[in-house]
Amino acid sequence: MDPSGHTCEIVQNHYEQYQEYRKQHPRATAAEAYEAVTGKDPLKKDAGKSGSITVIYGSDDIANYQYNMIENPGPLVEVADNPAKNFYGGRYNVNVLEEDTIFYRAGQSGKPLGQWFTSEAPESVAKVRIDTAVKPQWINQTTGELTGTSIVDTAYAIKIPKGTITYTGPVGPQGGVYCGGYDKLQTFIETPWKIDRIEVIDSFPLK
């Protein structure tokens, strides 16, 4: 992890250039667009890793997901505030829970329910903010207006009932140290407070 957040910003800059290239060259493949904006061949083997192919942003890992922001944004674009934008490159899969499942989330004491979850319990406030890209404050980049705050002091274990639709994908970077990354997964569940039989089964403080 780059503590300065410089790596995250580079990834974001490449993605913006990648999107622009795809707009200007709609027939280009994902691999061609990535090579055009970075000068790197996304399918070139990494000789330092016994001939393995390196997974890079915008190419190899995109095949692991049903939906992405470039080719097929999927059903989340119809949901308020387009939650797909919080996934890395808009990548996510849709799943229907086949059994009651425990998910975890970090948030404010006394407010257990939100729409973003992880499959593993949070370890600390710092890891929540870095790994799941949770800023203390959310600023509209166009107007400079404060649009919200995210207090993180408590972790919750929540049982989500069988039959619930979930949307899972890698965490999108939010700039600075709020990195996320394609190796960090999160799950979106729309308005879980409206779901019958949802149950908060545990909570503990985070430091």
C-alpha positions in Angstrom: 0.0 0.0 0.0 1.3 3.4 -1.0 0.7 5.6 2.2 0.7 8.7 0.1 -2.1 7.5 -2.1 0.0 8.3 -5.2 -0.6 4.9 -6.7 -4.3 5.3 -6.4 -4.2 8.6 -8.2 -2.2 7.1 -11.0 -4.8 4.3 -11.4 -7.6 6.9 -11.5 -5.8 9.0 -14.1 -5.3 6.0 -16.3 -9.0 5.1 -16.0 -10.1 8.6 -17.0 -7.8 8.5 -20.0 -9.0 4.9 -20.8 -12.6 6.0 -20.7 -11.9 9.0 -23.0 -10.0 6.7 -25.5 -12.9 4.3 -25.6 -15.3 7.1 -26.4 -13.0 8.3 -29.3 -12.3 4.8 -30.5 -15.5 2.8 -29.8 -14.2 -0.2 -31.8 -11.1 -0.6 -29.8 -10.9 -3.6 -27.4 -10.3 -3.1 -23.7 -6.7 -4.3 -24.1 -6.0 -2.0 -27.0 -7.3 1.0 -25.1 -5.2 0.2 -22.0 -2.1 -0.1 -24.1 -2.8 3.2 -25.9 -3.1 5.2 -22.7 -0.3 3.5 -20.6 2.1 2.2 -23.2 1.9 -1.2 -21.6 0.7 -4.4 -23.2 -1.9 -5.8 -20.7 -1.5 -9.4 -22.1 2.3 -9.4 -22.0 3.6 -12.1 -19.7 5.6 -11.1 -16.6 8.9 -13.0 -16.9 9.5 -12.4 -13.2 6.6 -14.5 -12.2 7.3 -17.8 -14.0 5.4 -16.7 -17.2 2.2 -15.7 -15.4 0.1 -13.0 -17.0 -0.2 -9.9 -14.8 -3.7 -8.7 -14.0 -3.9 -5.0 -14.8 -6.6 -2.4 -14.4 -9.2 -2.5 -17.2 -8.2 -5.8 -18.8 -7.8 -9.3 -17.5 -9.8 -9.1 -14.3 -12.8 -7.5 -16.1 -13.8 -11.0 -17.4 -14.5 -12.1 -13.8 -17.6 -9.8 -13.6 -21.0 -9.8 -15.3 -21.1 -6.0 -15.5 -18.7 -3.1 -15.9 -18.9 0.6 -16.5 -17.6 0.4 -20.1 -19.3 -2.4 -22.0 -22.3 -3.2 -19.8 -23.2 -1.2 -16.7 -26.0 -3.5 -15.7 -29.0 -3.0 -13.4 -27.4 -0.7 -10.8 -27.5 2.2 -13.2 -31.2 2.3 -12.6 -30.7 2.6 -8.8 -30.6 6.0 -7.1 -27.1 7.6 -7.2 -25.8 4.7 -9.4 -24.0 2.6 -6.8 -22.0 1.0 -9.7 -19.7 4.0 -9.6 -18.4 2.8 -6.2 -17.1 -0.4 -7.7 -13.6 -0.5 -9.3 -14.3 0.2 -13.0 -18.0 -0.4 -12.3 -17.3 -4.2 -12.1 -19.8 -6.3 -10.2 -21.7 -9.6 -10.1 -25.3 -10.1 -9.2 -26.3 -12.9 -6.8 -29.4 -14.2 -5.0 -28.6 -15.6 -1.6 -29.4 -19.3 -1.4 -29.3 -19.2 2.4 -29.2 -16.7 5.3 -25.7 -15.1 5.2 -23.7 -13.0 7.6 -22.3 -9.8 6.2 -20.3 -7.1 8.0 -20.2 -3.4 7.8 -18.5 -0.5 9.6 -20.3 2.6 10.6 -21.5 4.8 13.4 -22.5 3.5 16.8 -26.3 3.1 17.0 -26.7 3.0 13.2 -26.2 -0.6 12.1 -27.8 -0.5 8.7 -26.4 0.9 5.5 -26.1 -0.4 1.9 -22.5 -1.4 1.7 -21.1 -4.6 3.3 -18.1 -6.9 3.3 -17.8 -10.7 3.8 -15.2 -10.3 6.5 -15.3 -8.4 9.8 -13.6 -5.0 9.8 -10.3 -4.9 11.7 -9.8 -1.2 12.4 -10.9 2.3 11.4 -7.8 2.8 9.3 -8.3 -0.4 7.3 -11.9 0.4 6.7 -11.1 3.8 5.3 -8.2 2.6 3.1 -9.4 -0.8 2.0 -13.1 0.1 1.4 -12.3 3.7 0.4 -14.5 5.4 3.1 -13.8 9.1 3.3 -14.6 11.0 6.5 -16.2 13.7 4.4 -17.7 13.6 0.9 -17.3 16.8 -1.2 -18.9 17.5 -4.5 -15.9 18.0 -6.8 -17.8 20.4 -9.0 -19.3 22.7 -6.4 -17.0 22.1 -3.4 -20.1 21.5 -1.3 -20.0 19.0 1.6 -22.5 16.3 0.7 -22.1 13.9 3.6 -19.9 12.5 6.3 -19.0 8.9 7.2 -18.4 8.3 10.9 -16.6 4.9 11.5 -16.4 3.8 15.1 -18.4 0.5 15.2 -18.5 -2.8 13.3 -21.7 -4.8 12.8 -22.4 -8.4 11.9 -25.7 -8.6 10.1 -27.7 -11.6 9.0 -29.1 -11.1 5.5 -32.0 -13.5 4.7 -32.1 -16.0 1.9 -33.5 -14.7 -1.4 -31.9 -11.2 -1.0 -30.3 -9.8 -4.2 -26.6 -8.8 -3.7 -24.2 -6.9 -5.9 -20.5 -7.7 -5.3 -17.4 -6.3 -6.9 -14.0 -4.7 -6.2 -13.8 -1.4 -4.2 -13.4 1.7 -6.4 -10.7 4.2 -5.3 -11.8 7.6 -3.9 -8.5 9.4 -4.2 -5.7 10.0 -1.7 -5.3 7.1 0.8 -8.8 5.9 0.2 -7.6 3.3 -2.3 -9.8 0.3 -2.4 -8.6 -1.9 -5.2 -9.6 -4.8 -7.5 -8.4 -7.2 -4.8 -10.8 -5.7 -2.1 -14.4 -6.8 -2.5 -17.6 -5.1 -1.2 -21.2 -5.9 -1.5 -24.1 -3.5 -2.2 -27.6 -4.4 -0.9 -30.3 -1.9 -1.8 -32.3 -0.4 1.2 -31.7 -3.4 3.5 -33.8 -1.7 6.2 -36.8 -2.6 4.1 -35.9 -6.3 4.0 -38.0 -8.6 6.3 -36.0 -10.9 8.7 -32.8 -8.9 8.5 -31.1 -9.2 11.9 -28.2 -7.4 13.6 -26.5 -10.2 15.5 -23.4 -8.5 16.8 -21.5 -5.2 17.1 -18.1 -4.2 18.5 -16.1 -0.9 18.7 -13.4 -0.1 16.1 -10.2 1.7 16.9 
